[in-house]
Amino acid sequence: MSNAPPQRRKSQRSMTKNLPVIRQEGYNIAGNPSTSQLATPAHARAPATPPPAPAPATPPPAPAPATPPPAPAPATPPPAPATPAPAPAPATPAPAPAPATPAPARAPATPAPA
């Protein structure tokens, strides 16, 4: 046995409580045939008029078509420089080293005096 308090039941509301009452000729407010109709046989009774059909729901107006956003302006290329950049001067070649001067020719050996 648990010591939990008893659960309270939610009251169940009747679903017909909030419905609109549609009165038809020859029927009482509960929707049952009135006593005057019970005295008349069913085949002699005039058929009950059906309730008026509800007006068809009008569809909501179609939303206006979304206008496409304006196309962005084409990007303009950056302006070309007014004066062309001067071409770099060609590198001056380093002066070629002077050719090595040949060593002076040796004088022929003189024979030693006898």
C-alpha positions in Angstrom: 0.0 0.0 0.0 1.4 3.3 -1.0 0.9 6.6 0.9 0.3 8.6 -2.3 -2.8 10.8 -2.2 -5.7 9.7 -4.4 -5.6 11.0 -7.9 -8.4 13.4 -8.9 -10.2 12.6 -12.0 -10.5 15.2 -14.7 -14.1 16.0 -15.4 -15.0 15.0 -19.0 -16.9 17.7 -20.8 -19.5 16.7 -23.3 -18.3 17.3 -26.8 -21.8 18.5 -27.7 -21.8 21.2 -25.2 -20.3 23.9 -27.4 -21.9 22.9 -30.7 -24.5 25.3 -32.1 -28.1 24.2 -31.9 -29.7 23.7 -35.3 -33.4 23.7 -34.9 -35.4 21.8 -37.5 -39.1 22.0 -37.8 -40.8 19.1 -36.1 -37.9 18.4 -33.8 -37.4 19.6 -30.3 -34.2 21.1 -29.0 -32.7 17.7 -28.2 -33.1 16.7 -31.8 -35.8 14.2 -31.2 -39.1 14.3 -33.1 -41.7 16.4 -31.4 -44.7 14.7 -29.8 -47.0 16.0 -32.6 -44.9 14.2 -35.1 -45.0 10.9 -33.1 -48.8 10.9 -33.7 -48.4 10.9 -37.4 -47.0 7.8 -39.2 -43.5 8.2 -40.6 -44.6 7.7 -44.2 -47.2 10.5 -43.9 -44.8 13.0 -42.5 -43.2 15.7 -44.7 -39.5 15.0 -45.0 -37.4 17.2 -42.7 -35.7 20.0 -44.5 -32.0 19.4 -44.5 -30.0 22.1 -42.8 -28.5 24.7 -45.2 -25.2 23.6 -46.5 -22.4 25.7 -45.0 -20.9 28.2 -47.4 -17.7 26.9 -49.0 -14.7 28.4 -47.4 -13.2 31.0 -49.7 -9.5 30.2 -50.3 -7.2 32.9 -49.0 -6.0 35.3 -51.7 -2.9 34.0 -53.3 0.2 35.9 -52.2 1.7 38.2 -54.7 4.6 36.5 -56.5 7.8 37.5 -54.9 9.6 40.0 -57.1 13.2 38.8 -57.7 15.8 41.0 -56.1 17.4 43.4 -58.5 20.5 41.9 -60.1 23.6 43.4 -58.6 25.5 45.8 -60.9 28.4 44.1 -62.7 31.6 44.7 -60.8 33.6 47.3 -62.7 37.2 46.2 -63.3 39.7 48.4 -61.5 40.9 51.2 -63.8 44.1 50.5 -65.6 47.0 52.7 -64.4 47.3 55.9 -66.5 51.1 55.5 -67.1 52.5 52.1 -67.6 55.1 51.3 -65.0 58.6 51.8 -66.4 60.2 48.5 -67.4 63.1 47.7 -65.1 66.4 48.6 -66.7 68.2 45.5 -68.0 70.9 44.6 -65.6 74.3 45.8 -66.9 76.5 42.8 -67.3 79.5 42.8 -64.9 82.7 43.8 -66.7 84.5 40.7 -67.9 87.7 40.2 -65.9 90.7 41.3 -67.9 92.5 38.3 -69.4 95.4 37.2 -67.3 98.6 38.6 -68.7 100.8 35.8 -69.7 103.9 35.5 -67.6 107.0 37.0 -69.4 108.7 34.5 -71.4 111.8 33.2 -69.7 115.0 34.0 -71.3 116.8 30.9 -72.5 119.2 29.6 -70.1 122.7 30.7 -70.9 125.2 28.0 -70.9 127.4 28.2 -67.9 131.0 29.4 -68.8 133.4 26.6 -69.0 
